[in-house]
Amino acid sequence: MDLTNIDKKDQVEPETKTKHHLDHKPRRFFSFVFGVISLVLITLLIITVWLNRTLINQDNYIKAMSSVVSQPAVQNFISTKVANQILDHNQASQIVTKLLPSSIYAGHTNSYIEGLLNPIVYDSVSKVVSSSQFLFLWVNTNRAVHQTLISQLNGQTSQIKLGFHSAITGVISQLKSTQLSPVVSQINISKSIGDVSLNKASTSRLRHFYKLFQVGTLGLILATAVSVLLTVFIAPHWLLPIKRLLLGLIIICVILFGVIEFIPGLAINMSDTTQRNAILAIVSTLLRSLKISLIVVAVLALLCLLWPIVYARFNKNKSLKNVN
């Protein structure tokens, strides 16, 4: 036996392995970098797709708005604001004469009379806001507003103007079926209530982001696909980066879910409890579909991550059974 050749072979193999390991270091590094970029792009892509489906797509937007107005906190806010508008823009002394016996309010101040009227007006408005007729009115108003918004974003108008006034006047009209029916014809409200107008600077910024959003969505999809492919194919072994991407995606989905679930309640701090509860209800309702999407993505990623392990164990058990 030639011991010299054996010794030479033993010396060459470690040197070859070391050189091979060093050659893979740059590939591992760039694979890691593109992996981090891929996770950032995937996160942005999930949020972008959700925004596109929830706010830009009209059917999904209307569905979301229908869910929003069905929330008790939102109904309470709308009822309170409309009731306040009615009392602020109308003489309480003229309204009360057709709603209450004179023995109740005679000789009292205007503020006292408003205190008597407030629960009556609020209950009547609340009855309308929680009705199916108002939901139909709300859906039609939001459909028209959404069409106007998209049209103005695609156009060249210097100011964006959105009109929710028809929803307010619709509520006043529907009060004919409530306790306020005797005074509905006398109720006056501001002509500008419910109308939203953005100045030139805000309109320009919103239109810029909208167009950037439209163009950027396709670019974001392509950039994400390229980054993921580079992450996988640059690596010495393609299976490891895939596992890392899946694990990173699960972690990101869990973190985003936690942020969406808890941050709004901490960030929205207002002295007006009615308004705060309404905003929280709106945010929670709109973000519900995003939370569902995050759960679906995390579950799919987890299944993809666990499938090779489950499949390997299944084949091992099957092999053992065949041997026995």
Summary of the structure (lengths in Angstrom):
residues: 324
radius of gyration: 31.6
end to end distance: 42.4
largest distance: 125.1
contacts: 883
relative contact order: 0.12
helix: 83%
strand: 2%
